[in-house]
């Protein structure tokens, strides 16, 4: 039987096979023929490939930590989960921009394979780890006129990465509280970056005090979400947590109420995350070592918050010096934590076992981010 020629294979079947391949393989196959090289740069193919990778691939994560051979070098290690509590290491990649960053790199978020990286001070960049393409963003131009005389200025800066489904544009929201100490004046402002326009513009009517927004953001269905706090007269003006969201298409903010945990704000800490495709929070009670996982079962409905399960952090900790902070979920199989030695720990929901994953970060800087590889270009450098 004569060998089958590539031209004999139906085009739809070839496309179906190619969209299911990892980016590394597609980069090698560009040299097969000019038609394939052109195909892999076609926006329709790139979109189909991204969708198929999201559907077919096992859930992937990357961990932002330092290189064990050089603690000054920040890297991401990529893992795939092929089932219940199982993680398989894929590769480790250096984080770009390090030569210009003023602080250690922070992962702002990941969306369709595009990652936003920042130093938390003034430098921001887009990065596609699969294609190794990266793009430094233009600097933020504050709308606040600087004072005539030099003054001490303090800033509280928050960022969020999202995707505008309507215009197919990747955007970054930045909001900052700038405090001019000499004048005892604080000013809030929000700006939005568009990858298509490669520019920042001001977003009016910022509805909250920027200093009340805490921790990093998450990207859910293209929009950004943060934990925030407000003084609530119903609770004797004690800080009350809620979720702040920003719709990337409508460019509007929205607030979501959290359930009443029945605790004083001083008795717990919260971490926002995604649990099995829904908004969720991890509640960590400070006096004990108990973690509760709460899930919003019906989007936007306060009454739909349900406590799914609890973790008692007392057993299985022989190699773990103590849990410090929840970092996110492994589907509905488990929870990632950082211990007080900066080590990454995974708790298995079914096994009820804490596993040290032997990855170390700078204390309180370890990050676990959900990730899917893609060919999506960012028109940057490689």
Secondary structure, DSSP 8 states (H G I E B T S, - for coil): -----GGGS-HHHHHHHHHTS-HHHHHHHTTT-HHHHHHTT-HHHHHHHHHHHHHHS-EEEEEEEEETTEEEEEEEEEEEEEETTEEEEEEEEE-TTTTT-SS--EEEEEETTEEEEE-SSS-EEEEETTTTEEEE------SS---SS---EEEEEEEEEEEETTTTEEEEEEEEEEEEGGGTEEEEEEEEEETTTTEEEEE----S-GGGEEEEEEEETTEEEEEEEEEEGGGTTEEEEEEEEEETTTTEEEEEE----SS-GGGEEEEEEEETTEEEEEEEETTTTEEEEEEESSTT-GGGEEEEEEEETTSS-TT---EEEEEEEETTTEEEEEETTSEEEEEETTT--EEEEEEE-STTT-EEEEE-------S-B-
